[in-house]
Amino acid sequence: MKNKKVSIIIPVFKEYNIDRFVAVLQRKVKNCNVEIVVVDGDNSGSTVSRLEKYDLKTITNEKGRGTQLKKGAEHSTGDILLFLHADTELPDNFFYTVTDTCDKISSCGAFSLKIDSGKHLYRIIEFFTNLRAKYLQMPFGDQAIFVERETYFKSGGFSEIPIFEDVDLVEKLKKYGVKIHTLEEKITTSPRRWEDEGIFRATIRNWYLQILYFVFKIDPHYLKKFYRSQK
């Protein structure tokens, strides 16, 4: 599997830090069989217009993470699809970790989560996130979910929903019979989405929405109104 191509699919919308993010990512993929696909949710291309100097594929599409990820997958050519948020950094050895996992363990997986902050409350968030991913096979999108191309499309792929698109995909994969393996290797994500709103408030809000979605099966289009605006 080491000779297989990995497509890294990144949804963005007015992403102010995209230059640094892509520069770091391109150093990590050097000498690896990787394509980078950036899907801009701003039809004017306000983010991808800044990436012309980089060797990657860019797409403009209507806003919505599920919609953008679905479009990116459709335009990708890799044997393995890796879905990455633009505030998350992959480990240096991610390519061989991902290809080895798909070759030897499962056709789908995700990384353990590390939040780039020294605040103790983030250690609690990390603990419960990684516990859920490992024992319930329920990683979220900020853990860089990856899946073999054939498995992704046969399971149904991403739905065009405004939130919980990652949960929806994972549920489809599990129904398809795929074991979702959570790696010990960690990705590092920015704490900005918690700190924009306040750690406590954002965490409680996220748990509340998860209960509404998982337990009461509330439509994610309705739940979107309680979620933060994507920046």
MOURNOR-V228068 format. One line per field, one symbol per residue. ss: DSSP state (a for helix, b for strand, c for the rest). phi: phi as a letter, one per 40 degrees, with the letter a starting at -180 (. if undefined). burial: 1 if it has 24 or more other C-alpha atoms within 12 Angstrom, else 0. Layout:
BEGIN
ss: ???
phi: ???
burial: ???
END
This chain:
BEGIN
ss: cccccbbbbbbbcccccaaaaaaaaaaaaccccbbbbbbbcccccccaaaacccccbbbbccccaaaaaaaaaaaccccbbbbccccbbccccaaaaaaaaaaacccbbbbbbbbccccaaaaaaaaaaaaaaaaaccccaaaccbbbaaaaaaacccccccccaaaaaaaaaaaccccbbbbbbbbbbccaaaacccaaaaaaaaaaaaaaaacccccaaaaaaaccccc
phi: .ccccbccbbcbafccbcccdccccccccdgbcbbbbbbccbdcgcccccbccccabbbbacciccccccccccccbccbbbbbccbbbccdcdcccccccccbbacaaaccbbbcaccccccccddccccccccbfbcbccbfcbacdccdccchgcccbcagcccdccccccccgccccccccbcbbccccccdbhdcccccdcccccccccccfcdccccdccccccb
burial: 000111111111111001001100110110011111111111001011111001011111111111111111111111111111111111100111111111000111111111110000010011001100110011111111111110110010111111111111111111000111111011111110110000000010010011000000000100110010000
END
